[in-house]
Amino acid sequence: MPLSVVVTLVRNLITVPAAMLRSRIAKDAEVLALRHENAVLRRQIARVRYEPADRIWLAILSTLIPRDRWRQVLTVTPATLLRWHRQLLARKWTFTQRRRPGRPSTAATVKQLILRLARENSTWGHRRIQGELARLGYPIAPSTVWAILQAAGIDPAPQRSGPNWRQFLTAQAHGIIAADFLHIDTTSLKRLYALVFIEHGTRRLHLAGVTAHPTSQWTLQQARNLAMTLGCRMDSLRFLIRDRDSKYTRSFDAVFETDEVEILLSPPRAPRANAICERVVGTLRRELLDRILVYNEAHADAVITEYIRHYNGHRPHQSRQQLPPDSYQAPAPATVTDLHTHRIRLQPVLGGMINEYQRAA
């Protein structure tokens, strides 16, 4: 029994001896006043709400009052008192804490695993997911997998959706090269344009050229120069990602299609479709162009070329386990260097705007 109910019952029981000690005339007057108050309340209130302690107290008093006087004294009917008693018995003998009959529900962790397999494998149907769960030690019926996917709004049939751009770029990284333009504002407020290419697999960055007038003919020539620079590496490329800029003409695409490179056009206003190239453009701005004044085309070409040498030969990349693009050596195990016996040599780049650090011989 809750503590609040016990406190209420004790408080009410204490008042019983005090009422018995009062004079008969005072008790009769108090009873008449209470009867009249009950009559007034019945006229104003359609239904009275009783707390559990009130119900128990009225049930106890009903045993002291003759049954034929209940209607005049109590504000509840005998049927209500009997119903309260039945509810107390039902609450005492309840079996709700016992396990419900029937098959137990699927664990929440298994449901999360089913949804994860469905999200990460768009070609898997509910039976394929059920087989993978059985292999992992979670035997479950295919119909249960189907119901869980339906409840989550996922089509249980295979090929729910094709690969997104992130999945496609990750799977084809070693055969993709991307191109993009970035603008550079000189000290004389003249705008220059630089055409850059980046290989997805190695993150190797290439500067095709810098010009103030990026015509279609100029862009075509830069594509030819890049194809000659890459040489035999062109055979490993399968896709070129570019946007829909009018400077990329049919002749530009033909330079790469000659080496069986397929052209992929990114959707309009969708920088994430060419995310790696967009990211390297942002890196060029943050680490170089926003920190230096560019005078002309030759100066822009020189500083970007110097930065690309640092980018390809020294700058670590998280996607390559902290290796620079031009390095093919696996990273050595991390060791603590004693700075008292090993000196760290600094090599400034671009006049000290960027620093490279190496162990001194």
C-alpha positions as CSV (number, residue, x, y, z in Angstrom):
1,M,0.0,0.0,0.0
2,P,1.4,3.4,-0.9
3,L,2.7,5.6,2.0
4,S,0.3,8.4,1.2
5,V,-2.7,6.1,1.6
6,V,-1.4,4.8,5.0
7,V,-0.9,8.4,6.3
8,T,-4.4,9.3,5.2
9,L,-5.9,6.3,6.9
10,V,-4.0,6.9,10.2
11,R,-5.1,10.6,10.2
12,N,-8.7,9.6,9.8
13,L,-8.6,6.9,12.4
14,I,-7.2,9.3,15.0
15,T,-10.3,11.5,14.5
16,V,-12.7,8.7,15.4
17,P,-12.0,8.7,19.2
18,A,-12.3,12.5,19.3
19,A,-15.7,12.3,17.6
20,M,-16.9,9.7,20.1
21,L,-16.0,11.8,23.1
22,R,-18.1,14.8,21.9
23,S,-21.6,15.4,23.2
24,R,-24.5,13.8,21.4
25,I,-26.1,17.2,20.6
26,A,-22.8,18.4,19.1
27,K,-22.4,15.2,17.0
28,D,-26.0,15.4,15.8
29,A,-25.6,19.0,14.8
30,E,-22.3,18.2,13.0
31,V,-24.0,15.3,11.2
32,L,-26.8,17.5,10.1
33,A,-24.3,20.1,8.8
34,L,-22.4,17.5,6.9
35,R,-25.6,16.1,5.4
36,H,-26.6,19.5,4.2
37,E,-23.1,20.1,2.8
38,N,-23.3,16.8,0.9
39,A,-26.6,17.8,-0.5
40,V,-25.3,21.1,-1.7
41,L,-22.2,19.5,-3.3
42,R,-24.3,16.9,-5.1
43,R,-26.3,19.7,-6.7
44,Q,-23.1,21.4,-7.9
45,I,-20.8,18.6,-8.8
46,A,-21.8,16.0,-11.5
47,R,-19.1,13.5,-10.4
48,V,-16.8,13.3,-7.4
49,R,-13.3,12.0,-7.9
50,Y,-12.1,9.9,-5.0
51,E,-8.5,9.0,-4.2
52,P,-7.6,5.5,-3.1
53,A,-7.3,6.6,0.5
54,D,-10.8,8.1,0.3
55,R,-12.3,4.9,-1.0
56,I,-10.7,2.8,1.8
57,W,-11.9,5.2,4.4
58,L,-15.5,5.2,3.2
59,A,-15.4,1.4,2.9
60,I,-14.3,1.2,6.6
61,L,-17.0,3.6,7.8
62,S,-19.7,1.7,5.8
63,T,-19.2,-1.2,8.1
64,L,-20.2,0.9,11.1
65,I,-23.3,2.5,9.5
66,P,-26.5,0.5,8.9
67,R,-27.0,-0.4,5.3
68,D,-30.4,1.4,5.1
69,R,-28.7,4.6,6.1
70,W,-26.0,4.5,3.4
71,R,-27.9,6.6,1.0
72,Q,-28.5,9.4,3.5
73,V,-25.0,9.4,5.0
74,L,-22.6,8.3,2.2
75,T,-22.1,10.1,-1.0
76,V,-21.6,6.9,-2.9
77,T,-24.0,4.0,-3.7
78,P,-23.6,0.5,-2.3
79,A,-22.8,-0.7,-5.8
80,T,-19.9,1.7,-5.9
81,L,-18.5,0.3,-2.7
82,L,-18.9,-3.2,-3.9
83,R,-17.1,-2.2,-7.2
84,W,-14.2,-0.7,-5.3
85,H,-13.9,-4.0,-3.3
86,R,-13.8,-6.0,-6.5
87,Q,-11.1,-3.7,-7.9
88,L,-9.0,-4.2,-4.8
89,L,-9.3,-8.0,-5.1
90,A,-8.4,-7.9,-8.8
91,R,-5.3,-5.7,-8.0
92,K,-4.3,-8.2,-5.3
93,W,-4.5,-11.3,-7.5
94,T,-3.1,-9.8,-10.7
95,F,-0.6,-11.7,-12.8
96,T,0.6,-9.0,-15.0
97,Q,4.2,-9.4,-14.0
98,R,4.3,-12.9,-15.3
99,R,5.5,-13.5,-18.9
100,R,2.8,-12.9,-21.4
101,P,1.8,-16.0,-23.5
102,G,3.0,-16.3,-27.0
103,R,6.3,-15.7,-28.9
104,P,8.6,-13.2,-27.2
105,S,9.2,-10.0,-29.1
106,T,12.4,-9.4,-31.1
107,A,15.2,-7.7,-29.1
108,A,15.9,-4.1,-29.8
109,T,19.5,-4.8,-30.6
110,V,18.5,-7.3,-33.3
111,K,16.1,-4.8,-34.8
112,Q,18.9,-2.2,-35.0
113,L,21.2,-4.8,-36.6
114,I,18.5,-5.6,-39.2
115,L,18.0,-1.9,-40.1
116,R,21.8,-1.4,-40.3
117,L,22.2,-4.3,-42.7
118,A,19.4,-2.9,-44.8
119,R,21.0,0.5,-44.9
120,E,24.5,-0.6,-45.7
121,N,23.5,-3.2,-48.3
122,S,20.9,-1.8,-50.7
123,T,20.7,-5.0,-52.8
124,W,19.9,-7.3,-49.9
125,G,16.3,-8.5,-49.5
126,H,14.8,-9.7,-46.3
127,R,15.8,-13.3,-46.9
128,R,19.4,-12.3,-47.6
129,I,19.4,-10.3,-44.3
130,Q,17.8,-13.2,-42.5
131,G,20.6,-15.5,-43.8
132,E,23.3,-13.1,-42.6
133,L,21.7,-12.9,-39.2
134,A,21.7,-16.7,-38.9
135,R,25.4,-16.8,-39.8
136,L,26.1,-14.2,-37.1
137,G,24.3,-16.3,-34.5
138,Y,20.9,-14.6,-34.6
139,P,18.3,-17.1,-35.9
140,I,15.2,-15.3,-36.9
141,A,12.3,-15.9,-39.3
142,P,12.3,-14.2,-42.7
143,S,8.8,-12.9,-42.0
144,T,10.0,-11.2,-38.8
145,V,12.7,-9.4,-40.8
146,W,10.1,-8.4,-43.4
147,A,7.8,-7.0,-40.7
148,I,10.7,-5.0,-39.1
149,L,11.7,-3.5,-42.4
150,Q,8.1,-2.6,-43.2
151,A,7.6,-0.9,-39.9
152,A,10.7,1.2,-40.5
153,G,9.5,2.2,-43.9
154,I,12.2,0.3,-45.8
155,D,11.3,-1.8,-48.8
156,P,12.2,-5.4,-48.0
157,A,12.7,-6.2,-51.7
158,P,16.2,-6.2,-53.2
159,Q,17.7,-3.1,-54.9
160,R,15.9,-0.6,-52.8
161,S,18.1,2.2,-54.3
162,G,21.2,2.6,-56.4
163,P,24.5,3.6,-54.9
164,N,24.8,7.2,-53.8
165,W,27.7,9.5,-54.8
166,R,29.7,8.7,-51.7
167,Q,29.4,4.9,-52.2
168,F,30.3,5.2,-55.9
169,L,33.3,7.5,-55.3
170,T,34.7,5.2,-52.6
171,A,34.4,2.1,-54.7
172,Q,35.9,3.6,-57.8
173,A,38.4,5.9,-56.2
174,H,41.5,4.5,-57.8
175,G,40.1,5.0,-61.3
176,I,38.7,8.5,-60.9
177,I,40.2,11.9,-61.6
178,A,38.3,15.2,-61.1
179,A,38.6,18.7,-62.5
180,D,37.5,22.1,-61.3
181,F,38.2,25.8,-61.8
182,L,39.1,28.2,-58.9
183,H,39.4,31.9,-59.2
184,I,42.2,34.1,-57.9
185,D,42.0,37.8,-57.3
186,T,45.3,39.7,-57.8
187,T,46.5,42.9,-56.1
188,S,45.3,44.9,-59.1
189,L,41.8,43.4,-58.7
190,K,42.2,41.3,-61.8
191,R,40.6,37.9,-61.7
192,L,42.6,34.8,-62.7
193,Y,41.4,31.3,-63.2
194,A,43.3,28.1,-62.3
195,L,42.4,24.6,-63.6
196,V,43.3,21.8,-61.2
197,F,42.9,18.1,-61.4
198,I,43.0,15.6,-58.5
199,E,43.3,11.8,-58.6
200,H,40.9,10.3,-56.1
201,G,42.9,7.2,-55.3
202,T,46.2,8.8,-54.4
203,R,45.0,12.4,-53.8
204,R,47.7,13.6,-56.2
205,L,47.0,17.2,-57.2
206,H,47.8,18.6,-60.6
207,L,47.8,22.3,-61.8
208,A,46.9,22.4,-65.5
209,G,47.4,26.2,-65.8
210,V,46.5,29.7,-64.8
211,T,44.9,32.3,-67.1
212,A,42.8,35.4,-67.1
213,H,40.8,34.2,-70.1
214,P,39.8,30.6,-69.7
215,T,38.4,29.9,-73.1
216,S,37.3,26.5,-74.4
217,Q,40.5,26.3,-76.6
218,W,42.7,27.0,-73.6
219,T,40.9,24.4,-71.5
220,L,41.3,21.9,-74.3
221,Q,45.1,22.5,-74.5
222,Q,45.4,22.0,-70.7
223,A,43.6,18.7,-71.0
224,R,46.1,17.6,-73.7
225,N,49.1,18.7,-71.5
226,L,47.7,16.8,-68.6
227,A,47.2,13.6,-70.6
228,M,50.9,13.8,-71.7
229,T,52.0,14.4,-68.2
230,L,50.2,11.4,-66.8
231,G,51.4,9.2,-69.6
232,C,50.9,5.5,-68.7
233,R,48.9,6.4,-65.6
234,M,46.0,7.3,-67.9
235,D,45.4,3.6,-68.5
236,S,44.4,3.2,-64.8
237,L,41.8,6.0,-65.0
238,R,38.2,5.1,-65.8
239,F,36.2,8.2,-64.9
240,L,36.6,12.0,-65.1
241,I,34.2,14.1,-62.9
242,R,33.6,17.6,-64.0
243,D,30.8,20.1,-63.7
244,R,28.7,21.5,-66.5
245,D,30.8,24.6,-67.2
246,S,30.6,25.7,-70.9
247,K,34.4,25.8,-71.0
248,Y,34.4,22.0,-71.0
249,T,33.6,21.3,-74.7
250,R,33.1,18.1,-76.6
251,S,36.8,18.3,-77.7
252,F,37.8,18.4,-74.0
253,D,36.0,15.2,-73.3
254,A,37.4,13.5,-76.4
255,V,40.9,13.9,-75.0
256,F,40.0,11.6,-72.1
257,E,37.6,9.4,-74.1
258,T,40.5,8.4,-76.3
259,D,42.0,6.6,-73.3
260,E,38.7,5.1,-72.5
261,V,37.9,7.5,-69.7
262,E,34.2,8.0,-69.2
263,I,33.0,11.6,-68.5
264,L,30.7,12.0,-65.5
265,L,28.8,15.3,-65.2
266,S,28.0,16.4,-61.6
267,P,24.4,17.5,-61.1
268,P,23.7,21.3,-61.2
269,R,24.5,23.0,-57.8
270,A,25.6,19.8,-56.3
271,P,29.2,20.3,-55.0
272,R,29.1,17.0,-53.0
273,A,29.0,15.1,-56.3
274,N,32.6,16.4,-56.8
275,A,33.4,16.6,-53.1
276,I,37.1,15.7,-53.2
277,C,37.9,18.3,-55.8
278,E,35.8,20.9,-54.0
279,R,37.7,20.1,-50.8
280,V,41.1,20.5,-52.3
281,V,40.0,23.9,-53.7
282,G,39.0,24.9,-50.2
283,T,42.4,23.7,-48.9
284,L,44.2,25.8,-51.6
285,R,42.3,28.9,-50.4
286,R,42.8,28.3,-46.6
287,E,46.4,27.3,-46.7
288,L,47.7,29.4,-49.6
289,L,45.6,31.9,-51.5
290,D,43.9,33.6,-48.5
291,R,47.4,34.1,-46.9
292,I,49.3,35.6,-49.9
293,L,49.0,38.5,-52.3
294,V,49.1,37.4,-56.0
295,Y,50.5,39.9,-58.5
296,N,49.9,38.3,-61.9
297,E,49.6,35.0,-63.7
298,A,53.2,34.0,-63.5
299,H,53.2,34.6,-59.7
300,A,50.0,32.6,-59.2
301,D,51.4,29.7,-61.3
302,A,54.7,29.8,-59.3
303,V,53.1,29.8,-55.8
304,I,50.5,27.2,-56.6
305,T,53.2,24.9,-58.2
306,E,55.3,25.3,-55.1
307,Y,52.4,24.5,-52.8
308,I,51.4,21.4,-54.9
309,R,55.0,20.1,-54.5
310,H,54.4,20.4,-50.7
311,Y,50.9,18.9,-51.0
312,N,52.0,15.9,-53.1
313,G,55.3,15.2,-51.4
314,H,54.9,16.1,-47.7
315,R,51.4,17.0,-46.6
316,P,49.8,14.0,-44.8
317,H,46.3,12.8,-45.7
318,Q,43.9,11.0,-43.3
319,S,42.4,9.0,-46.1
320,R,45.9,7.5,-46.9
321,Q,46.9,6.8,-43.3
322,Q,48.8,10.1,-43.0
323,L,50.8,9.4,-46.1
324,P,51.4,12.1,-48.8
325,P,50.1,11.4,-52.3
326,D,53.6,10.6,-53.7
327,S,54.5,8.2,-51.0
328,Y,53.8,4.4,-51.3
329,Q,55.6,3.3,-48.2
330,A,53.4,1.9,-45.4
331,P,53.4,4.1,-42.3
332,A,55.9,2.9,-39.7
333,P,54.6,1.9,-36.2
334,A,54.3,4.9,-33.9
335,T,57.4,5.3,-31.7
336,V,58.2,7.9,-29.0
337,T,61.1,10.1,-30.2
338,D,63.6,11.3,-27.6
339,L,64.1,14.9,-28.5
340,H,67.4,15.0,-26.6
341,T,69.0,12.6,-29.1
342,H,66.9,13.3,-32.2
343,R,66.6,16.7,-33.7
344,I,63.7,17.9,-35.7
345,R,64.6,20.0,-38.8
346,L,62.4,22.7,-40.1
347,Q,62.1,23.3,-43.9
348,P,60.2,26.5,-44.8
349,V,58.0,26.5,-47.9
350,L,56.8,29.6,-49.7
351,G,59.0,31.9,-47.6
352,G,58.0,30.3,-44.3
353,M,54.2,30.6,-44.8
354,I,54.2,26.7,-44.6
355,N,56.6,24.6,-42.7
356,E,57.8,21.0,-43.2
357,Y,59.3,19.0,-40.4
358,Q,61.7,16.1,-40.7
359,R,64.1,14.2,-38.4
360,A,67.6,15.5,-38.8
361,A,70.2,12.9,-40.0
